[in-house]
Amino acid sequence: MQNIDTQIQTMENFEKILIITFFIFWIIALVISYFLARINMLPIVRSWKQQTEFVNDAAHELRTPLTIIQGKLEYMLTKPNKKIIDEAESISVSLDEVSRLNSLTNNLLDLARFDNATTKLNFEYTQPDFFLKDPIMPFKDIINSQSKVFQVSLYHHPTLLLDRNKIKQLLIIILDNATKYTPKNGTIRIYDQIEGSKYQFIISDTGVGISDDDKDKIFTRFYRVDKSRTQSSGGHGLGLAIAKQIVENHHGHLFVRDNLPQGSEFVIELPIKKN
C-alpha cells in the first residue's frame, strides 16, 4: 500500500492550470485575431470609402452641367417661335456645359482605366527634346497673348523610357494650371535639371501659391484649393490626380514646392535610363 494523495492533488492542479492556460491563450488568440483582421481590413475599408466619395463627387460634378443644360432647354421650349439667333446665348451656354461634360467623362474614364490597370502605355526610348516641344509651343502663344511671361530653359538631354503621349498629357495639365492661376504680367517658367539618376523638369509660376496643408491634397481626386475659382475656370479637380497617376506609371515622382518669393513649382521627376 502507498499513499498517492500528493500525486492526485498534483494532477488536479496541473489540470486546472492547463484549463486556465487554455482559456487565457484562447482569449489572447481572439484579441490578436481581431486586431489582425482590423489591420487587414483597413485597406479595404479605405478603398471602399474612397470609392464611395469618388462616386458621390462624380455624381455632383455631373449633376451641375446637366442641370444647367436642362434649364436652358426647358427655357427654350417655352419660346418655340423664337429664332436661333434669339437664343444664341442659351445655346452657347449649353454647348459649353456639354464640353465640360465631355472633358469630365474623359477624365473619369482615364482614372477608371488607371484603377483597373487597363491603361496601355507605349514605352519608347526618347529624349526631352522630342516630348517637351509639342505641348510647350502652343502654350507659348497662349501665355504671351495674356500678357504673361513664358520662359523655357531646357539644357539636358538624357535618354528616358516613357510614353510620349501620356507625358504630353501630363505637361498640358500642369501648364494649363499654371496659366490659369498666374496673374497678368506674371511669369511661367519651365526648366530642367538632373538629380543623381533622376531627370527633373520643373514648371514654376508666380501665382498665389499653395499652402503647406494643400500640397499633398491637391493630387486627390476632386480636391480644389479654391472651389469657386476652379469652378469658374472650368476645372473638375481631376487634372492633378491624373497627372500624378501618369508619373507613377512611369516609376517617377510628382510633387509641388514653393517658388520663392511667390508662386509654386511642380516638379516632375523621371528615372534616367541612359546618360
C-alpha positions as CSV (number, residue, x, y, z in Angstrom):
1,M,0.0,0.0,0.0
2,Q,1.2,3.5,-0.9
3,N,-0.3,6.9,-0.3
4,I,-0.8,8.7,-3.7
5,D,-2.9,11.7,-2.5
6,T,0.0,14.0,-3.3
7,Q,0.2,12.8,-6.9
8,I,-3.6,13.0,-7.3
9,Q,-3.5,16.6,-6.0
10,T,-0.6,17.4,-8.3
11,M,-2.6,16.1,-11.3
12,E,-5.7,18.0,-10.3
13,N,-3.6,21.2,-10.0
14,F,-2.0,20.6,-13.3
15,E,-5.4,20.0,-15.0
16,K,-6.7,23.3,-13.5
17,I,-3.6,25.2,-14.7
18,L,-3.9,23.6,-18.2
19,I,-7.6,24.6,-18.4
20,I,-6.9,28.2,-17.2
21,T,-3.9,28.5,-19.6
22,F,-6.0,27.2,-22.5
23,F,-8.7,29.8,-21.9
24,I,-6.1,32.6,-21.4
25,F,-4.4,31.8,-24.7
26,W,-7.8,31.3,-26.4
27,I,-8.8,34.9,-25.3
28,I,-5.4,36.2,-26.4
29,A,-5.7,34.5,-29.8
30,L,-9.2,36.0,-30.2
31,V,-7.9,39.5,-29.4
32,I,-4.9,39.1,-31.7
33,S,-7.1,37.8,-34.5
34,Y,-9.5,40.7,-34.0
35,F,-6.7,43.3,-34.3
36,L,-5.1,41.5,-37.2
37,A,-8.4,41.4,-39.0
38,R,-8.9,45.1,-38.4
39,I,-5.5,45.8,-39.7
40,N,-6.0,43.7,-42.8
41,M,-9.4,45.3,-43.4
42,L,-8.1,48.8,-43.2
43,P,-7.0,49.0,-46.9
44,I,-10.4,47.5,-48.0
45,V,-12.3,50.0,-45.8
46,R,-10.2,52.8,-47.0
47,S,-10.7,51.7,-50.6
48,W,-14.4,51.4,-50.1
49,K,-14.6,54.8,-48.5
50,Q,-12.5,56.4,-51.4
51,Q,-14.8,54.7,-53.9
52,T,-17.9,56.0,-52.2
53,E,-16.5,59.5,-52.0
54,F,-15.4,59.3,-55.7
55,V,-18.9,58.2,-56.8
56,N,-20.5,61.0,-54.8
57,D,-18.1,63.6,-56.1
58,A,-18.5,62.4,-59.7
59,A,-22.3,62.5,-59.4
60,H,-22.1,66.0,-58.0
61,E,-19.9,67.1,-60.8
62,L,-22.1,65.5,-63.4
63,R,-25.3,67.0,-61.9
64,T,-24.2,70.6,-62.2
65,P,-23.8,70.8,-66.0
66,L,-26.8,68.5,-66.6
67,T,-29.0,70.9,-64.5
68,I,-27.8,73.9,-66.5
69,I,-28.4,72.2,-69.8
70,Q,-31.9,71.0,-68.7
71,G,-32.8,74.5,-67.5
72,K,-31.7,76.1,-70.8
73,L,-33.5,73.6,-72.9
74,E,-36.7,73.9,-70.9
75,Y,-36.4,77.7,-71.2
76,M,-36.1,77.5,-75.0
77,L,-39.1,75.2,-75.1
78,T,-41.2,78.0,-73.6
79,K,-40.4,80.1,-76.7
80,P,-41.0,77.8,-79.7
81,N,-41.4,80.7,-82.2
82,K,-38.0,82.3,-81.4
83,K,-35.2,82.1,-83.9
84,I,-31.9,80.5,-83.3
85,I,-30.2,83.9,-83.2
86,D,-32.5,85.0,-80.4
87,E,-31.5,82.0,-78.3
88,A,-27.8,82.1,-79.1
89,E,-26.8,82.7,-75.5
90,S,-28.7,79.8,-74.2
91,I,-27.3,77.5,-76.9
92,S,-23.8,78.8,-76.3
93,V,-24.1,78.1,-72.5
94,S,-25.5,74.6,-73.2
95,L,-22.6,73.8,-75.6
96,D,-20.1,75.0,-73.0
97,E,-21.6,72.6,-70.5
98,V,-21.6,69.8,-73.0
99,S,-17.9,70.4,-73.5
100,R,-17.4,70.3,-69.7
101,L,-19.3,67.0,-69.5
102,N,-17.2,65.5,-72.3
103,S,-14.0,66.6,-70.6
104,L,-15.2,65.3,-67.2
105,T,-16.3,62.0,-68.8
106,N,-12.9,61.5,-70.4
107,N,-11.1,62.3,-67.2
108,L,-13.2,59.8,-65.2
109,L,-12.6,57.2,-67.9
110,D,-8.8,57.8,-67.6
111,L,-8.9,57.4,-63.8
112,A,-11.1,54.2,-64.1
113,R,-8.5,52.7,-66.5
114,F,-5.7,53.6,-64.1
115,D,-7.6,52.0,-61.2
116,N,-8.2,48.8,-63.2
117,A,-4.7,48.7,-64.6
118,T,-6.1,48.6,-68.2
119,T,-4.2,51.7,-69.5
120,K,-1.9,50.6,-72.2
121,L,1.4,52.6,-72.3
122,N,3.6,52.7,-75.4
123,F,7.0,53.0,-73.8
124,E,9.9,54.1,-76.0
125,Y,13.4,55.4,-75.5
126,T,13.4,59.1,-76.2
127,Q,15.0,62.4,-75.1
128,P,13.3,65.6,-73.7
129,D,13.6,67.5,-77.0
130,F,11.1,65.0,-78.5
131,F,8.4,65.1,-75.9
132,L,8.6,68.6,-74.4
133,K,8.4,70.6,-77.6
134,D,4.9,69.7,-78.8
135,P,3.0,70.7,-75.6
136,I,5.2,73.8,-74.9
137,M,4.9,75.6,-78.2
138,P,1.0,76.0,-78.2
139,F,1.1,77.4,-74.6
140,K,3.8,79.9,-75.6
141,D,1.4,81.8,-77.8
142,I,-1.5,81.5,-75.3
143,I,0.6,82.8,-72.4
144,N,2.1,85.6,-74.4
145,S,-1.4,86.7,-75.6
146,Q,-2.5,87.0,-71.9
147,S,0.3,89.5,-71.2
148,K,2.3,86.9,-69.2
149,V,5.9,86.0,-69.5
150,F,6.9,82.5,-70.6
151,Q,10.5,81.3,-70.1
152,V,12.0,78.0,-71.3
153,S,15.4,76.8,-70.1
154,L,16.0,73.2,-71.1
155,Y,19.6,72.2,-71.4
156,H,19.8,68.5,-70.5
157,H,19.4,65.5,-72.9
158,P,19.2,62.2,-71.0
159,T,17.6,59.1,-72.5
160,L,14.3,58.2,-70.9
161,L,11.9,55.3,-71.3
162,L,8.3,56.7,-71.4
163,D,5.0,57.1,-73.2
164,R,5.3,60.4,-75.1
165,N,1.5,60.9,-75.4
166,K,1.0,60.4,-71.7
167,I,3.8,62.8,-70.8
168,K,2.4,65.3,-73.2
169,Q,-1.0,65.0,-71.4
170,L,0.8,65.5,-68.1
171,L,2.5,68.6,-69.3
172,I,-0.7,70.1,-70.7
173,I,-2.4,69.6,-67.3
174,I,0.4,71.3,-65.4
175,L,0.9,74.1,-67.9
176,D,-2.8,74.7,-68.1
177,N,-3.0,75.1,-64.3
178,A,0.0,77.4,-64.3
179,T,-1.6,79.6,-67.0
180,K,-5.0,79.8,-65.2
181,Y,-3.6,80.8,-61.8
182,T,-0.8,83.2,-62.9
183,P,-1.9,86.8,-62.9
184,K,-1.3,89.3,-65.7
185,N,2.4,90.3,-66.0
186,G,3.3,87.1,-64.0
187,T,6.0,84.6,-65.1
188,I,5.6,80.9,-66.1
189,R,8.9,79.1,-66.5
190,I,9.9,75.6,-67.4
191,Y,13.4,74.3,-66.8
192,D,15.2,71.0,-66.2
193,Q,17.9,69.6,-64.1
194,I,19.5,66.2,-63.2
195,E,19.5,64.9,-59.7
196,G,21.5,61.7,-59.5
197,S,19.8,59.1,-61.7
198,K,16.6,61.2,-62.0
199,Y,15.7,63.8,-64.6
200,Q,13.5,66.6,-63.4
201,F,11.6,69.2,-65.4
202,I,10.0,71.9,-63.3
203,I,7.1,74.2,-64.2
204,S,7.1,77.3,-62.0
205,D,4.6,80.2,-61.8
206,T,4.3,83.4,-59.8
207,G,0.6,82.9,-58.8
208,V,-0.9,82.9,-55.4
209,G,0.9,79.7,-54.3
210,I,-0.3,76.7,-52.5
211,S,-0.4,76.3,-48.7
212,D,1.6,73.5,-47.0
213,D,-1.7,71.8,-45.9
214,D,-2.9,71.7,-49.5
215,K,0.4,70.5,-51.1
216,D,-0.5,66.8,-50.7
217,K,-4.2,67.2,-51.0
218,I,-4.2,68.8,-54.5
219,F,-3.4,65.4,-56.0
220,T,-6.5,63.9,-54.5
221,R,-9.4,63.4,-56.9
222,F,-12.0,66.3,-57.0
223,Y,-10.0,68.3,-54.4
224,R,-9.9,72.0,-55.0
225,V,-7.9,74.6,-53.2
226,D,-10.4,77.3,-54.2
227,K,-13.7,75.7,-55.3
228,S,-15.2,78.9,-56.6
229,R,-12.1,79.9,-58.6
230,T,-11.6,76.5,-60.0
231,Q,-15.3,76.2,-60.9
232,S,-15.2,79.5,-62.8
233,S,-12.1,78.4,-64.7
234,G,-13.8,75.1,-65.8
235,G,-11.8,72.6,-63.7
236,H,-13.1,69.5,-62.0
237,G,-10.3,68.8,-59.6
238,L,-9.2,65.7,-61.6
239,G,-6.3,67.0,-63.6
240,L,-3.6,66.8,-61.0
241,A,-4.9,63.3,-59.9
242,I,-4.4,62.1,-63.5
243,A,-1.0,63.8,-63.7
244,K,0.2,62.0,-60.6
245,Q,-1.1,58.7,-61.8
246,I,0.8,59.2,-65.1
247,V,4.0,59.9,-63.3
248,E,3.7,56.9,-61.0
249,N,3.1,54.7,-64.0
250,H,6.4,55.9,-65.3
251,H,8.0,55.0,-61.9
252,G,8.6,58.7,-61.3
253,H,7.6,61.2,-58.7
254,L,5.4,64.4,-58.9
255,F,5.4,67.0,-56.1
256,V,4.9,70.7,-55.6
257,R,7.0,73.2,-53.7
258,D,7.1,76.9,-53.1
259,N,8.5,79.2,-55.8
260,L,10.1,81.8,-53.7
261,P,9.3,84.7,-53.2
262,Q,5.9,83.9,-54.7
263,G,4.1,81.1,-56.6
264,S,4.5,77.4,-56.9
265,E,6.8,74.9,-58.6
266,F,5.5,71.5,-59.9
267,V,8.4,69.0,-60.1
268,I,8.1,66.0,-62.5
269,E,10.9,63.5,-61.7
270,L,11.5,60.6,-64.1
271,P,14.2,57.9,-64.0
272,I,17.1,58.2,-66.5
273,K,17.8,55.0,-68.5
274,K,21.0,56.2,-70.2
275,N,23.1,59.3,-69.9
